[in-house]
Amino acid sequence: MYGISESGYLNIYNQQDGKCAICNELIELRGKQTHIDHNHQTLEVRGLLCHGCNTAIGLFKENIQTLKNAIKYLSK
């Protein structure tokens, strides 16, 4: 899926110590709640995310400025 092999997937999982690339919570190796995150324009794989972080990025439409605005808002 997304152009990576099983060994490539395992390599990413191991590099991330079995944790979500954003929140650092443990993720299952092949769980339904583990998502391969990728750039929707280039299809390049960025890493593995938990369901919550994957959903959040999608809801923010992968817009970096919107995410920065959210950080600024939460910092109030």
C-alpha positions as CSV (number, residue, x, y, z in Angstrom):
1,M,0.0,0.0,0.0
2,Y,1.3,3.5,-0.9
3,G,4.2,1.9,-2.7
4,I,5.9,0.5,0.4
5,S,6.7,-3.2,1.0
6,E,6.1,-5.2,4.1
7,S,9.7,-4.7,5.1
8,G,9.5,-1.0,4.4
9,Y,6.4,-0.8,6.7
10,L,8.2,-2.8,9.4
11,N,11.2,-0.5,9.1
12,I,9.0,2.6,9.6
13,Y,7.3,0.9,12.6
14,N,10.7,0.1,14.1
15,Q,12.2,3.5,13.5
16,Q,9.2,5.0,15.3
17,D,9.6,2.5,18.2
18,G,6.1,1.3,17.6
19,K,4.7,4.7,18.4
20,C,2.6,7.3,16.5
21,A,4.8,9.8,14.7
22,I,2.9,12.7,16.2
23,C,1.6,11.9,19.7
24,N,4.1,9.1,20.6
25,E,1.3,6.7,21.8
26,L,1.9,3.1,21.2
27,I,0.4,1.8,18.0
28,E,-0.3,-1.8,16.9
29,L,1.9,-3.2,14.2
30,R,-0.9,-4.1,11.9
31,G,-3.9,-2.8,13.8
32,K,-7.0,-1.2,12.2
33,Q,-6.2,1.9,14.3
34,T,-2.7,2.3,12.7
35,H,-2.6,4.4,9.6
36,I,0.1,4.9,6.9
37,D,0.3,8.7,6.6
38,H,1.2,10.0,3.2
39,N,1.3,13.3,1.3
40,H,-1.9,13.3,-0.8
41,Q,-0.2,15.2,-3.6
42,T,3.0,13.3,-4.0
43,L,1.8,10.0,-2.3
44,E,5.1,9.9,-0.4
45,V,4.8,8.0,2.9
46,R,5.6,10.2,5.9
47,G,5.1,7.7,8.7
48,L,2.7,5.8,10.8
49,L,0.0,7.5,12.8
50,C,-2.7,6.5,15.3
51,H,-6.3,6.9,14.3
52,G,-6.7,10.1,16.2
53,C,-3.7,11.9,14.8
54,N,-4.5,10.7,11.3
55,T,-8.1,12.0,11.6
56,A,-6.9,15.3,13.0
57,I,-4.5,15.9,10.1
58,G,-7.3,15.1,7.7
59,L,-9.7,17.4,9.4
60,F,-7.1,20.2,9.1
61,K,-6.8,19.3,5.4
62,E,-3.1,18.9,5.9
63,N,-2.9,22.7,5.9
64,I,0.2,23.8,7.8
65,Q,-1.0,27.4,8.4
66,T,-4.2,26.1,9.9
67,L,-2.3,23.8,12.2
68,K,-0.1,26.7,13.3
69,N,-3.2,28.7,14.0
70,A,-4.5,25.9,16.1
71,I,-1.3,25.8,18.1
72,K,-1.4,29.6,18.6
73,Y,-5.0,29.2,19.8
74,L,-4.3,26.4,22.2
75,S,-1.4,28.4,23.6
76,K,-3.7,31.1,24.9
